[in-house]
Structures are given as structure tokens and as C-alpha cells.
Amino acid sequence: MNIFAHQPMVTPNGQAVCVQFGNRARRLSIALDDSCGRLQSLSRGDIELQRVGLSGMVEVCTQEVFPDQGSSPVHASMENFNLAMEWLNNPDGM
């Protein structure tokens, strides 16, 4: 498993950061922001699940794990994060 963080994005209107956890061809991406400066911390978050094919193409597969959450990405709650980590740590199933 690997963990990667992009450089934080800081603009006059707010801040954002993205962290990715990877396991084989699967990625769990978490984006956190301060809602364009309206929040005091980076506490608004989204989760997106991705699968990287042999050709390097990235397929968003969030809806496979969260079919009832609407469109991708989904809200970064602890319940959703735990389910996403279960998916990430089970690359041969789920």
C-alpha cells in the first residue's frame, strides 16, 4: 500500500488538499477543503474510488461501493471512509 499527498492548493478564496491511498490497481482519493474560506479548517471532504487499468487509464468506480449515494464523489464521513478502506484493502474482491 502507498500513500500520496498532492501539494496543498491555496487561493485567495480558500484552501484544499488531496490525499490518495493506493493498493495495487485501486486508489482511494480524499479531497478536503474549507468551503471557499467559509470554514476554519479543511473539514469539508469528498471520497472518490478509482481503478487503474493495465493501459494506465483511470476508471472512477465510486458507485460500485456506494450505489445509493448519488454521483461520485461521496461525502467523506467516517462510515464512508471505513467502507472505502475495506474496498481498498480487498483488491481481489468486493
Buried (B, 14 or more C-beta within 10 A) or exposed (E): EEEEEEEEEEEEEBBBBBBBBBBEEBBBBBBBBBEEEEBEEBEBBBBBBBBBEEEEEEEBBBBEBBEEBEEBBBBBEEEBBEBBBEBBEEEEEE
